[in-house]
Structures are given as C-alpha cells and as structure tokens.
Amino acid sequence: MTRDELATASELLADAAQSVDSDDDSDRLSELSDQLDHLSTADEGPDHGRLARIQNALHDLEDSAGEDASATIAESHDHVREYRSGVEGV
C-alpha cells in the first residue's frame, strides 16, 4: 500500500535537496526524503512520534534553506501534516 501524501512529500524534498546551497541542508533533506519514501511503502505506517520528529526537522529546514527551497519544503511539510491528520491515536 502506498501512502500517497508521504510519497509526494518525499519527492518534493528530493527536489529541494538539489536546490539548496548548503551541503548540510542538502544531506538532511535527502535523508528525510529517503525516510518518507520508505515510510510511504512500509508494511505499517509511521506513528505520531515519528511524524512529529520529521515535521520538526522540516520546520528547522524551512527556516535555514533559501527562499525557493523553503517553499518546496513547506509544501512537503503540508503533505506530511495532511497524512498525520488521519493517523489514529494521540
């Protein structure tokens, strides 16, 4: 089962990773993209805690990335937020 919101978020972060100037930000975005890609097809979906950690990282990256990348990261963040709104618990 593919979790479309997480797959879209992953694709957006992969794009953002290529457009940032900082190697550290690029590495973090690539890592988050990989995590979301894996979570989009994993047997079990992520829990609130895992998604919260990803959202916190995205928030930090929105603040440190350039203007173009920040918009893409924010869009990705919206997809994670949308997916998380349907996760049971908490």
N, C-alpha and C positions, 0 to 999 in steps of 0.2 A: 504494500500500500504506500502510495506516495503522498506525502503531506505537502501539498502544493505551495502553501504560504511559506514554508521553510525552504523549499527548493527555490522559489523566487528570491527569497532573501539571500540565499547562498549565491545565486547568480549575480545579484546586484553588488554584493560585497566583493566578488571576484573582479568585477568591473572597477569598483572603487579602488581596489588594491593596486591596479595598474595606473591609476591617475594621481596617486599621492606622491609627494616629493620625498617624504621621509621613509627610509628603509624600514625603520622600526614599525611605523604605522602600516606599511605595506605588508610586512610579515604578520602583524596582528590581524589585519583584515583577511589575509589569505588563510590563516589558521581558523578564524571564525567562519569563513566561507566553507572550509573543509568540514568543520564540526556540524554546521547546518545541513550540508549536503548529506553527511552520514545520518543525521537525525531524521532527515526527510524520508529515508527509506528503511530505517531500522525497524526491527520487529515490533518494538514497543516505543511509543512516543516519549519525548522528554517530559520531566516533571516541572513543576513551577520553579523549583530552586535552580535547576539547570538553565531554564529560560531566563530567570532573573539575572543570573551571572552573565549570560550573553547580552542581555539588554543593558546592564551596567557597563560592559565593555564597549558596546556600541555608543552609548551616551558619551563616554570618555573620548572615543574616536571622533564623534561628531564635532566635539569642541576643538580637537587638535588638528584635524585634517583641513585641507584647503577648501575653498568655497564650493567648487564643483563636486569634490568627493563628499563633502558634508551633506549635500542634498541627496546624493545616492545612498549614503549611509542612513540618513533619516528615512528614506523610502524603505530601505531594508528593515529598519527598526519598526516601521509601521506594520510590515508583514509579520514580523515576529510577535508584535503586540496583538495583532489580529488572531494569529494562531493561538496564542496563550489565552485569549479570552474564552476559547472553547475547551480549554483543558480543565478536567474535573479536579476538585479538591480546593483547598485553601479558600 
